[in-house]
Amino acid sequence: MILKQIGLAALIFCACNCYSQIEYPASQISPALKTRANAVIRKMETIVDMRSDDNVVITVKKVVTVLNKNGDDEAETTLPYNKNTAIKYAKGIIYDAYGMTVGKFALNNFSDHSAVSSISLFEDDRVKRFAPTVLSYPYTISCEYEIRSKQNLMIPSWYASSTPDVAVEQNSYTFTSKPTDKIRIKAVNYKGEPTLVSNEKFKSQTWEVKNLPAFKAEPFAPSMSNYLTHVKIAPQEFNYYGHKGNYQNWEELGKWIYNDLIKDRQALSPVAVEEIKNLVVGINNDKDKARKVYEYVQKKTRYISVQIGIGGNQPMQASEVHQLSYGDCKALVNYTQSLLKVLDIPSWYCVVNAGDFKKDMEPDFASMNQGNHIILCLPFKSDTTWLECTSQDSPFGYLGNFTDDRTVLACTAEGGKILKTPALPTQMNLQDRKAELVLDVEGNIKGSLNTNFYGSQYDNYAQLINEPIKEQLKLLKKTYDIDNIDFDTFKFSQDKGSNPVTKENLQLSIQKYAPKTNNHIYLVLNTFNKKRNIPEVKNRTLPVFINRGYTDLDEIVYVLSEDLVIEVMPKDVEIKNSFGTYHVTVRKDDKKLVYNRKFVLNNGTYPADKYADFAGFISVVNSNDNMKAVFKSVSAKN
């Protein structure tokens, strides 16, 4: 983990006198750029020199004025390095509000940390980090550094501004290469053309922006790459730590990945081959054989990040995974593919941009740095099956919200293929909850609650289900954040069949849940699943993006004490619009009050001016989720 603090001792203070040169006083910043900004990038220059494909030089000069403590992160400098990426130098100056020098720093003032995550076993990545400690605002920091990389397959993208609440006075990006180099470039949201300089020795292009006001992060916004100015670069011919190749499209890139990074890593020992063949004896169906292999891999292996081997993009040998019983996503997918190959079951090694926020591969711009995870695709004749090989718990053929509904690159001997993972539709992402609770004259409730989670909601309890009982209880109380709630018993189970479901069975009690005043009890009927309001946004500029839809069904039967009679019963509610639906019914059934709720949120993209309608819809849902029934205790004394 990167440490969060660096002391004053890390600075090398220099004596200042009345003859010191004034640089970047905060008073020179345009008032328009200070509006809604926590920091202002005064000047930034990024130069990428790729005239040597195995020694790419990246030079950055950045001057930023921090206006308040919320902008401190913009003053930090974090430089990654490893055995193939070297930091040649780093230095900088710190100025006060008036532009007077108050400190200087160099590379030896940076703290040094391992970049190994808690789930990594082998990883040679490290970072150097510098964060100034200041006593007053505003202040300005000027930093300059140079990084050299032994590869040009992955050229970092440039963003004119990538951080909310940060304005830009000037920012430029220059890419330099040999005149004969063939380069693919994608400039997004850039107005005009880059400045071109070319001669017999080099060719350079420069993109520059000036006076960009700070942008605000907006809830339910699309990916920032959709609306921010940025430039992506991919050389046609590349050198990747000694592995040379070339590509112009996804087909050629996928073929190179397979041929250079994968196919020679799939050998298994004769003993392993025989074990897999014996595993499926008596099974005639290829899909059932694949299921057996997948379950075998889940039981035998565990996920550990191993970021080594050709820049961390080549998997471990399949024979090593078989012997050691661990690997990262690349290794476990390669291993599973190797086992399936023994049984003549075809499969495809697929690169995906994983995460809860869906993000596709760009169909018109192939590049190596668009993916961050590997999954496996099995193209059976009757259907296409997808496997998450890093999970010891996922059902066969189930992709949750980490990799669902997005394009991926399948790497094959014939070439790369752009495929799409299955979507989890709104109706399938279902939480179905039923409860029966006894309400007594003191406002206490007690009873049973049973919930089934399907689709993307199948993983709602992923962090809880395999924990010890004490930890489960702690997490359960955090999930049901209700005062005085207690769980008498609780049980979780998972059905990993063709329609996977996580099941929750609880026996619970909540003391004093319903407030009592004199002889009246006020009961909020939606005990467990109230929808929270979303922030209001004035002058919305970005489209409204609902990443994933879902459906919640709630039925709560309140069994009333003999001493209670219903005095006020809420009316039914029904709302339907493009964002979703909300339907609530409340009915009396003898000595029972039955509350039914259905809430559906649709995924999709909507115009910016519809955000107020969306927020209003959620606000109405929130209000009705707090509807109350009023009961009177007939045995109470008036």
LOVEX-341085 format. One line per field, with one value per residue (C-alpha): residue in one letter; x, y, z. Coordinates in nm, 2 decimals. Each point is the difference from the previous one (the first is absolute). Example, Ala and Ser with C-alpha at 12.3 -4.5 7.8 and 13.67 -1.06 7.14 Angstrom:
residues 2
r: c(a, s)
east: c(1.23, 0.14)
north: c(-0.45, 0.34)
up: c(0.78, -0.07)
***
This chain:
residues 638
r: c(m, i, l, k, q, i, g, l, a, a, l, i, f, c, a, c, n, c, y, s, q, i, e, y, p, a, s, q, i, s, p, a, l, k, t, r, a, n, a, v, i, r, k, m, e, t, i, v, d, m, r, s, d, d, n, v, v, i, t, v, k, k, v, v, t, v, l, n, k, n, g, d, d, e, a, e, t, t, l, p, y, n, k, n, t, a, i, k, y, a, k, g, i, i, y, d, a, y, g, m, t, v, g, k, f, a, l, n, n, f, s, d, h, s, a, v, s, s, i, s, l, f, e, d, d, r, v, k, r, f, a, p, t, v, l, s, y, p, y, t, i, s, c, e, y, e, i, r, s, k, q, n, l, m, i, p, s, w, y, a, s, s, t, p, d, v, a, v, e, q, n, s, y, t, f, t, s, k, p, t, d, k, i, r, i, k, a, v, n, y, k, g, e, p, t, l, v, s, n, e, k, f, k, s, q, t, w, e, v, k, n, l, p, a, f, k, a, e, p, f, a, p, s, m, s, n, y, l, t, h, v, k, i, a, p, q, e, f, n, y, y, g, h, k, g, n, y, q, n, w, e, e, l, g, k, w, i, y, n, d, l, i, k, d, r, q, a, l, s, p, v, a, v, e, e, i, k, n, l, v, v, g, i, n, n, d, k, d, k, a, r, k, v, y, e, y, v, q, k, k, t, r, y, i, s, v, q, i, g, i, g, g, n, q, p, m, q, a, s, e, v, h, q, l, s, y, g, d, c, k, a, l, v, n, y, t, q, s, l, l, k, v, l, d, i, p, s, w, y, c, v, v, n, a, g, d, f, k, k, d, m, e, p, d, f, a, s, m, n, q, g, n, h, i, i, l, c, l, p, f, k, s, d, t, t, w, l, e, c, t, s, q, d, s, p, f, g, y, l, g, n, f, t, d, d, r, t, v, l, a, c, t, a, e, g, g, k, i, l, k, t, p, a, l, p, t, q, m, n, l, q, d, r, k, a, e, l, v, l, d, v, e, g, n, i, k, g, s, l, n, t, n, f, y, g, s, q, y, d, n, y, a, q, l, i, n, e, p, i, k, e, q, l, k, l, l, k, k, t, y, d, i, d, n, i, d, f, d, t, f, k, f, s, q, d, k, g, s, n, p, v, t, k, e, n, l, q, l, s, i, q, k, y, a, p, k, t, n, n, h, i, y, l, v, l, n, t, f, n, k, k, r, n, i, p, e, v, k, n, r, t, l, p, v, f, i, n, r, g, y, t, d, l, d, e, i, v, y, v, l, s, e, d, l, v, i, e, v, m, p, k, d, v, e, i, k, n, s, f, g, t, y, h, v, t, v, r, k, d, d, k, k, l, v, y, n, r, k, f, v, l, n, n, g, t, y, p, a, d, k, y, a, d, f, a, g, f, i, s, v, v, n, s, n, d, n, m, k, a, v, f, k, s, v, s, a, k, n)
east: c(0.00, 0.12, 0.05, -0.21, 0.24, 0.33, 0.15, 0.16, 0.33, -0.04, 0.03, 0.34, -0.07, 0.19, 0.07, -0.20, 0.09, -0.16, 0.18, -0.17, -0.17, -0.38, -0.16, -0.37, -0.16, -0.36, -0.13, 0.07, -0.26, -0.31, -0.30, -0.19, 0.24, -0.02, -0.38, -0.10, 0.37, 0.21, 0.32, 0.12, 0.25, 0.20, 0.22, 0.05, 0.22, 0.01, 0.25, 0.02, 0.31, -0.04, 0.29, 0.13, -0.25, 0.18, 0.08, -0.31, 0.07, -0.29, 0.07, -0.26, 0.01, -0.29, -0.08, -0.31, -0.15, -0.20, -0.27, -0.13, 0.06, -0.24, 0.25, 0.30, -0.01, 0.08, 0.33, 0.11, 0.24, -0.01, 0.25, -0.03, 0.31, 0.13, 0.29, -0.12, -0.11, 0.26, -0.04, 0.29, -0.06, -0.26, 0.02, -0.21, -0.06, -0.27, -0.13, -0.22, -0.31, 0.22, 0.22, 0.30, 0.20, -0.05, 0.15, 0.16, 0.01, 0.17, -0.04, 0.16, -0.28, -0.26, -0.12, 0.03, -0.27, -0.08, -0.30, -0.07, -0.37, -0.11, -0.09, 0.33, 0.27, 0.25, 0.00, 0.30, -0.19, 0.09, -0.08, 0.18, -0.23, 0.04, -0.28, 0.09, -0.10, -0.11, -0.13, -0.21, -0.20, 0.03, 0.34, 0.16, 0.22, 0.21, 0.12, 0.20, 0.09, 0.12, -0.10, 0.15, -0.18, 0.14, -0.31, -0.23, -0.30, -0.18, 0.03, -0.19, -0.31, 0.00, -0.29, -0.02, -0.18, -0.09, -0.08, -0.33, 0.03, 0.34, 0.03, 0.27, 0.18, 0.22, 0.06, 0.19, 0.09, 0.28, 0.06, 0.33, 0.09, 0.22, -0.14, -0.05, -0.20, -0.36, -0.21, -0.37, -0.15, -0.34, -0.07, -0.33, -0.19, 0.30, -0.07, 0.22, 0.31, 0.33, 0.31, 0.23, 0.38, 0.18, 0.35, 0.23, 0.08, -0.33, -0.37, -0.19, -0.37, -0.11, -0.35, -0.06, -0.30, -0.03, -0.24, -0.21, -0.23, -0.04, -0.26, -0.22, -0.05, -0.37, -0.19, -0.11, 0.24, 0.15, 0.36, 0.23, 0.16, -0.33, 0.02, 0.35, 0.27, 0.27, 0.24, 0.08, 0.30, 0.09, 0.31, -0.05, 0.34, 0.10, 0.26, -0.14, 0.29, 0.18, -0.31, -0.06, -0.32, -0.24, -0.38, -0.25, -0.32, -0.14, 0.03, 0.38, 0.04, -0.19, 0.21, 0.32, -0.12, -0.08, 0.31, 0.26, -0.15, -0.22, 0.04, 0.35, -0.12, -0.26, 0.21, -0.11, 0.18, -0.11, -0.13, -0.22, -0.13, -0.09, -0.17, -0.23, -0.09, -0.10, -0.20, -0.25, -0.03, -0.36, -0.10, -0.09, -0.12, 0.27, -0.17, -0.03, 0.37, 0.08, -0.21, 0.19, 0.34, -0.12, -0.10, 0.33, 0.19, -0.21, 0.08, 0.37, 0.11, -0.02, 0.04, 0.33, 0.12, 0.33, 0.10, 0.32, 0.09, 0.02, -0.13, -0.26, -0.19, 0.11, -0.15, 0.19, 0.06, -0.30, 0.22, 0.11, -0.36, -0.08, 0.30, -0.04, -0.38, -0.01, 0.01, -0.14, -0.28, 0.23, 0.15, -0.33, -0.17, 0.30, 0.01, -0.37, 0.03, 0.29, -0.20, -0.29, 0.24, 0.09, -0.37, -0.02, -0.24, 0.08, 0.01, 0.11, 0.23, -0.19, 0.13, -0.27, -0.02, -0.14, -0.18, -0.35, -0.01, -0.05, 0.27, 0.04, 0.30, 0.01, -0.10, 0.18, 0.33, 0.19, 0.25, 0.16, -0.09, -0.38, -0.04, 0.08, -0.13, -0.02, -0.30, -0.07, -0.25, -0.12, -0.17, -0.22, -0.22, -0.32, 0.10, 0.30, 0.11, 0.22, 0.22, 0.14, 0.30, 0.12, -0.30, -0.02, -0.37, -0.15, -0.25, 0.10, -0.09, -0.08, 0.16, -0.11, 0.01, 0.38, 0.01, -0.36, -0.14, 0.32, 0.22, 0.32, 0.29, 0.02, 0.35, 0.03, 0.25, -0.21, -0.01, -0.18, -0.38, -0.21, -0.27, -0.26, -0.06, -0.36, -0.21, -0.18, -0.34, -0.20, -0.25, 0.27, 0.18, -0.26, -0.01, -0.32, -0.07, -0.28, -0.04, -0.26, 0.03, -0.21, -0.07, -0.08, -0.16, 0.34, 0.11, 0.24, 0.01, 0.13, -0.01, 0.16, 0.15, 0.10, 0.17, 0.11, 0.26, 0.03, 0.20, 0.23, -0.14, 0.12, 0.33, -0.16, 0.14, 0.32, 0.21, -0.22, -0.09, 0.33, 0.09, 0.00, -0.33, 0.12, 0.11, -0.33, -0.20, 0.20, -0.04, -0.37, -0.06, 0.18, -0.22, -0.32, 0.09, -0.30, 0.01, -0.05, 0.00, 0.10, 0.03, -0.10, 0.11, 0.14, 0.09, 0.14, 0.01, 0.06, -0.15, 0.25, -0.22, -0.11, -0.17, 0.23, -0.16, 0.14, -0.24, -0.03, -0.21, -0.03, -0.18, 0.01, -0.14, 0.00, -0.08, -0.20, 0.00, -0.33, -0.02, -0.29, -0.17, -0.28, -0.20, 0.10, 0.28, 0.16, 0.14, 0.22, -0.11, 0.31, 0.23, 0.30, 0.03, -0.04, 0.13, 0.24, -0.03, 0.26, 0.16, -0.16, 0.21, -0.05, 0.11, 0.06, 0.23, 0.06, -0.25, -0.16, 0.15, -0.16, 0.27, -0.21, -0.37, -0.15, -0.33, -0.09, -0.31, -0.10, -0.29, -0.04, -0.28, -0.06, -0.19, -0.17, -0.04, -0.36, 0.01, 0.08, -0.24, 0.09, -0.10, 0.18, 0.10, 0.21, -0.14, 0.15, 0.26, 0.08, 0.26, 0.14, 0.24, 0.30, 0.23, -0.20, -0.31, -0.11, -0.31, -0.11, -0.32, -0.11, -0.30, -0.16, -0.04, -0.18, 0.26, 0.27, 0.12, 0.17, 0.25, 0.12, 0.26, 0.15, 0.27, 0.16, 0.29, 0.08, 0.35, 0.06, 0.13, -0.23, 0.05, 0.16, -0.32, -0.18, 0.21, -0.25, -0.28, 0.22, 0.08, -0.37, -0.10, 0.25, -0.12, -0.36, 0.11, 0.20, -0.30, -0.24, 0.25, -0.05, -0.38, -0.15, -0.30, -0.15, -0.13, -0.20, 0.03, -0.35, 0.11, 0.20, -0.15, -0.10)
north: c(0.00, 0.35, 0.20, 0.31, 0.24, 0.16, 0.24, 0.34, -0.17, -0.13, 0.35, 0.17, 0.35, 0.28, 0.34, 0.27, 0.36, 0.31, -0.06, -0.34, -0.04, 0.00, -0.29, -0.08, 0.23, -0.12, 0.35, -0.04, -0.28, 0.11, 0.03, -0.22, -0.28, 0.02, -0.04, -0.34, -0.11, -0.15, 0.02, 0.15, -0.15, 0.30, -0.17, -0.37, -0.15, -0.37, -0.11, -0.36, -0.08, -0.33, 0.02, -0.32, -0.27, -0.16, 0.33, 0.22, 0.32, 0.18, 0.35, 0.19, 0.35, 0.11, 0.31, 0.00, 0.25, -0.15, 0.23, -0.19, -0.33, -0.19, 0.06, -0.15, -0.32, 0.19, 0.11, -0.36, -0.17, -0.38, -0.17, -0.38, -0.20, -0.35, -0.18, 0.10, 0.36, 0.23, 0.35, 0.20, 0.31, 0.19, 0.35, 0.29, 0.33, 0.11, 0.36, 0.19, 0.20, 0.29, -0.21, 0.00, -0.32, -0.17, -0.35, -0.23, -0.37, -0.27, -0.37, -0.09, 0.18, -0.24, -0.28, -0.34, -0.27, -0.34, 0.01, -0.36, -0.05, -0.21, -0.28, 0.00, -0.26, 0.11, 0.35, 0.23, 0.32, 0.28, 0.37, 0.31, 0.27, 0.36, 0.20, 0.35, 0.10, 0.36, 0.23, 0.24, 0.03, 0.07, -0.15, -0.11, -0.30, -0.04, -0.35, -0.15, -0.36, -0.25, -0.36, -0.25, -0.32, -0.30, -0.05, 0.20, -0.24, 0.21, 0.37, 0.18, 0.20, 0.37, 0.19, 0.38, -0.01, -0.32, 0.11, 0.17, 0.34, 0.07, 0.28, 0.03, 0.31, -0.20, -0.36, -0.15, -0.35, -0.06, -0.34, -0.05, -0.29, -0.08, 0.13, -0.35, -0.13, -0.08, 0.13, -0.03, 0.29, 0.06, 0.36, 0.02, 0.33, 0.20, 0.31, 0.07, -0.18, -0.07, 0.20, -0.21, 0.03, -0.24, -0.04, -0.28, -0.09, 0.01, 0.08, 0.16, 0.09, 0.23, 0.03, 0.30, 0.14, 0.32, 0.15, -0.30, 0.07, -0.26, -0.26, -0.15, -0.37, -0.07, -0.31, -0.26, 0.13, -0.20, -0.10, 0.31, -0.12, 0.08, 0.37, 0.11, 0.11, -0.27, -0.16, -0.37, -0.12, -0.35, -0.07, -0.26, -0.16, -0.06, -0.14, -0.15, -0.09, -0.17, -0.14, 0.17, 0.02, 0.22, 0.05, 0.24, -0.15, -0.23, -0.30, 0.04, 0.10, -0.31, -0.23, 0.15, -0.05, -0.36, -0.09, 0.20, -0.01, -0.30, -0.30, -0.11, 0.02, -0.28, -0.32, -0.24, -0.30, -0.35, -0.06, 0.32, -0.11, -0.34, 0.15, 0.22, -0.28, -0.22, 0.29, -0.01, -0.38, -0.09, 0.36, 0.03, 0.36, 0.26, 0.26, -0.24, -0.08, 0.37, 0.04, -0.28, 0.16, 0.34, -0.14, -0.18, 0.33, 0.17, -0.26, -0.04, 0.36, 0.34, 0.35, 0.18, 0.29, -0.09, 0.31, -0.13, -0.12, 0.23, 0.31, -0.20, -0.09, -0.36, -0.28, -0.25, -0.34, -0.22, -0.27, 0.24, 0.08, -0.37, -0.06, 0.31, 0.03, 0.38, 0.27, 0.33, 0.05, -0.06, -0.31, -0.16, 0.07, -0.14, -0.30, -0.07, 0.04, -0.25, -0.26, 0.04, -0.04, -0.34, -0.09, 0.16, 0.27, 0.33, 0.32, 0.36, 0.21, 0.33, 0.34, 0.21, 0.34, -0.12, 0.19, 0.08, 0.29, -0.16, 0.11, -0.14, -0.05, 0.29, -0.17, 0.26, 0.01, -0.31, 0.04, -0.22, 0.22, -0.02, -0.32, -0.08, -0.36, -0.33, -0.24, -0.31, -0.05, -0.35, 0.02, -0.31, -0.07, 0.04, 0.30, 0.21, -0.05, 0.24, -0.08, 0.22, -0.21, 0.20, -0.08, -0.31, 0.06, 0.13, -0.24, -0.16, 0.24, 0.30, 0.34, 0.25, 0.38, 0.00, -0.11, -0.01, 0.18, 0.13, -0.07, -0.20, -0.11, -0.37, -0.11, -0.29, -0.16, 0.13, 0.36, 0.22, 0.01, 0.27, -0.18, 0.11, -0.15, -0.08, 0.28, -0.04, 0.16, 0.20, -0.27, -0.26, 0.22, -0.08, 0.02, -0.18, 0.04, -0.13, 0.06, -0.09, 0.22, 0.01, 0.36, 0.03, 0.28, 0.15, 0.04, -0.30, -0.22, -0.36, -0.27, -0.15, 0.15, -0.19, 0.16, -0.14, 0.18, -0.06, 0.14, 0.29, -0.01, -0.36, 0.14, 0.24, -0.21, -0.10, 0.16, -0.17, -0.34, -0.18, 0.19, -0.15, 0.03, 0.29, 0.20, -0.08, 0.13, 0.32, 0.05, -0.09, 0.28, 0.24, -0.11, 0.04, 0.33, 0.01, 0.11, -0.29, -0.27, -0.35, -0.32, -0.32, -0.22, 0.06, -0.23, 0.06, -0.24, 0.01, -0.20, 0.00, -0.15, 0.15, 0.28, 0.08, 0.13, 0.10, -0.07, 0.18, -0.14, 0.21, 0.00, 0.35, 0.24, 0.38, 0.15, 0.33, 0.01, 0.17, 0.32, 0.00, 0.32, -0.05, -0.28, 0.04, -0.18, 0.14, -0.27, 0.07, -0.29, -0.03, -0.14, -0.12, 0.16, 0.38, 0.17, 0.29, 0.34, 0.11, 0.34, 0.29, 0.15, 0.34, 0.09, -0.37, -0.04, -0.37, -0.27, -0.21, -0.35, -0.28, -0.27, -0.30, -0.06, -0.22, -0.11, -0.02, -0.18, 0.03, -0.16, 0.05, -0.15, 0.16, -0.22, 0.23, -0.05, -0.05, 0.33, 0.20, 0.14, 0.19, 0.36, 0.14, -0.22, 0.16, 0.02, -0.20, 0.16, -0.06, 0.19, -0.08, 0.20, -0.06, -0.04, -0.29, -0.09, 0.01, -0.17, -0.04, -0.16, -0.03, -0.22, -0.14, -0.37, -0.08, 0.07, 0.05, 0.30, -0.10, 0.24, -0.06, 0.21, -0.03, 0.24, -0.03, 0.22, -0.01, 0.03, 0.24, 0.35, 0.30, 0.37, 0.23, 0.20, -0.32, -0.02, 0.21, -0.24, -0.30, 0.16, 0.08, -0.36, -0.13, 0.27, -0.12, -0.36, 0.10, 0.19, -0.29, -0.25, 0.18, -0.02, -0.09, -0.19, 0.11, -0.25, 0.05, -0.21, -0.07, -0.14, 0.32, 0.24, 0.33)
up: c(0.00, -0.07, 0.31, 0.05, 0.17, -0.06, 0.26, -0.03, 0.03, -0.35, -0.14, -0.05, 0.09, -0.16, 0.13, -0.17, -0.02, -0.15, -0.33, -0.06, -0.33, 0.01, -0.18, -0.05, 0.26, 0.07, -0.07, -0.37, -0.04, -0.18, 0.22, -0.25, 0.06, 0.38, -0.02, 0.14, 0.00, 0.28, -0.21, -0.32, -0.24, -0.09, -0.26, -0.09, -0.28, -0.07, -0.26, -0.12, -0.21, -0.18, -0.24, 0.16, 0.04, 0.30, 0.17, 0.01, 0.19, 0.17, 0.14, 0.20, 0.13, 0.22, 0.19, 0.21, 0.25, 0.28, 0.12, 0.30, 0.18, -0.23, -0.28, 0.19, -0.20, -0.32, 0.16, 0.06, -0.24, -0.03, -0.23, -0.07, -0.09, -0.03, -0.17, -0.34, 0.08, 0.16, 0.15, -0.12, 0.21, 0.18, 0.15, 0.10, 0.17, 0.25, -0.01, 0.24, -0.10, -0.12, -0.22, 0.24, 0.02, 0.34, -0.07, -0.25, -0.04, -0.20, -0.07, 0.33, 0.19, -0.15, 0.22, -0.15, 0.02, -0.14, -0.23, 0.08, 0.09, 0.30, -0.24, -0.19, 0.05, -0.27, -0.13, -0.06, -0.03, 0.24, 0.02, 0.12, 0.15, 0.11, 0.17, 0.13, 0.35, 0.01, 0.26, -0.20, -0.33, -0.28, -0.09, -0.32, -0.08, -0.31, -0.08, -0.28, -0.06, -0.26, -0.04, -0.25, -0.10, -0.19, -0.21, -0.23, -0.02, 0.26, -0.03, 0.28, -0.10, 0.05, 0.16, -0.02, 0.34, 0.18, 0.35, 0.11, 0.16, -0.17, -0.26, -0.27, -0.11, -0.25, -0.07, -0.30, -0.12, -0.26, -0.16, -0.19, -0.21, -0.30, -0.33, -0.14, 0.31, -0.07, 0.29, 0.06, 0.19, 0.15, 0.12, 0.19, 0.06, -0.13, -0.20, -0.30, -0.11, 0.18, -0.09, -0.22, -0.02, -0.23, -0.15, -0.11, 0.36, 0.19, -0.02, 0.28, 0.07, 0.27, 0.15, 0.22, 0.20, 0.19, 0.26, 0.08, 0.29, 0.27, -0.06, 0.27, 0.06, -0.06, 0.14, -0.25, -0.26, -0.29, -0.02, 0.00, -0.32, -0.18, 0.07, 0.10, -0.24, -0.04, -0.25, -0.05, -0.19, -0.13, -0.21, -0.28, 0.06, 0.36, 0.23, 0.32, 0.22, -0.28, -0.17, -0.33, -0.19, -0.19, -0.02, -0.14, 0.13, 0.26, -0.22, -0.03, 0.37, 0.12, -0.23, 0.14, 0.36, -0.07, -0.19, 0.20, 0.35, 0.04, -0.23, 0.13, 0.36, -0.01, 0.03, 0.27, 0.15, -0.11, 0.36, -0.02, -0.34, 0.13, 0.30, -0.21, -0.23, 0.29, 0.15, -0.28, -0.05, -0.06, -0.10, -0.37, -0.03, -0.05, 0.21, 0.29, -0.04, 0.00, 0.32, 0.16, -0.09, 0.12, 0.34, 0.01, -0.05, 0.26, 0.26, -0.09, -0.05, 0.17, -0.14, 0.07, -0.21, -0.17, -0.20, -0.16, -0.35, -0.29, 0.18, 0.20, -0.32, -0.05, 0.21, 0.20, -0.15, 0.03, 0.15, 0.27, 0.09, 0.02, 0.23, 0.22, 0.00, -0.03, -0.27, -0.11, -0.25, -0.29, 0.14, 0.11, -0.33, -0.19, 0.24, -0.05, -0.38, 0.01, 0.19, -0.24, -0.30, 0.14, -0.05, -0.35, 0.13, -0.17, 0.21, -0.04, 0.23, 0.02, 0.11, 0.17, 0.17, 0.33, 0.28, 0.12, -0.25, -0.35, -0.25, -0.35, -0.22, -0.25, -0.33, -0.22, 0.20, 0.10, 0.28, 0.26, 0.30, -0.01, 0.20, 0.36, 0.05, -0.18, -0.03, -0.20, -0.28, -0.10, -0.35, 0.01, -0.30, 0.20, 0.20, 0.12, 0.36, 0.20, 0.29, 0.28, 0.08, 0.30, 0.22, 0.21, 0.05, -0.33, -0.17, -0.33, -0.28, 0.23, -0.05, 0.26, -0.01, -0.02, -0.37, -0.12, -0.31, -0.17, -0.30, 0.05, -0.21, -0.07, -0.08, -0.24, -0.24, -0.29, 0.14, 0.25, 0.01, 0.17, 0.20, 0.25, 0.34, 0.10, 0.13, 0.33, -0.08, 0.25, 0.06, 0.07, 0.25, 0.26, 0.38, 0.12, 0.37, 0.21, 0.38, 0.26, 0.31, 0.32, 0.12, 0.37, 0.20, 0.10, -0.36, 0.00, -0.31, -0.02, -0.27, -0.31, -0.31, -0.32, -0.30, -0.33, -0.21, -0.38, -0.29, 0.09, 0.36, 0.04, 0.12, 0.26, 0.28, -0.17, 0.29, 0.27, -0.11, 0.07, 0.31, 0.36, 0.18, 0.22, -0.30, -0.19, 0.30, 0.00, -0.38, 0.02, 0.26, -0.23, -0.30, 0.20, 0.16, 0.24, 0.36, 0.25, -0.26, 0.12, -0.19, 0.18, -0.29, -0.34, -0.29, -0.35, -0.29, -0.38, -0.28, -0.28, -0.27, -0.33, 0.18, 0.29, 0.32, 0.34, 0.29, 0.33, 0.29, 0.31, 0.33, 0.15, 0.25, 0.02, 0.33, 0.00, -0.38, -0.02, 0.21, 0.26, 0.11, 0.26, -0.14, -0.37, -0.18, -0.32, -0.23, -0.30, -0.22, -0.21, 0.27, -0.20, -0.35, 0.00, -0.31, 0.08, -0.17, -0.25, -0.01, -0.18, -0.27, -0.14, -0.35, -0.09, -0.30, -0.04, -0.11, 0.26, -0.01, 0.20, -0.02, 0.09, 0.06, 0.27, 0.15, 0.37, 0.13, 0.36, 0.18, 0.38, 0.19, 0.33, 0.25, 0.24, 0.37, 0.11, 0.17, -0.31, -0.26, -0.31, 0.02, -0.31, -0.30, -0.28, -0.36, -0.28, -0.22, -0.37, -0.20, -0.34, -0.22, -0.22, 0.30, 0.15, 0.20, 0.36, 0.13, 0.36, 0.13, 0.36, 0.09, 0.32, 0.03, 0.33, 0.27, -0.26, -0.19, -0.33, -0.16, -0.36, -0.18, -0.34, -0.11, -0.35, -0.11, -0.37, -0.14, -0.28, -0.10, 0.02, -0.09, 0.26, 0.04, 0.12, 0.32, 0.19, -0.10, 0.11, 0.33, 0.05, -0.07, 0.26, 0.24, -0.03, 0.04, 0.32, 0.14, -0.06, 0.14, 0.33, 0.00, 0.33, 0.12, 0.33, 0.26, 0.31, 0.31, 0.11, 0.34, 0.09, 0.24, -0.15)
***
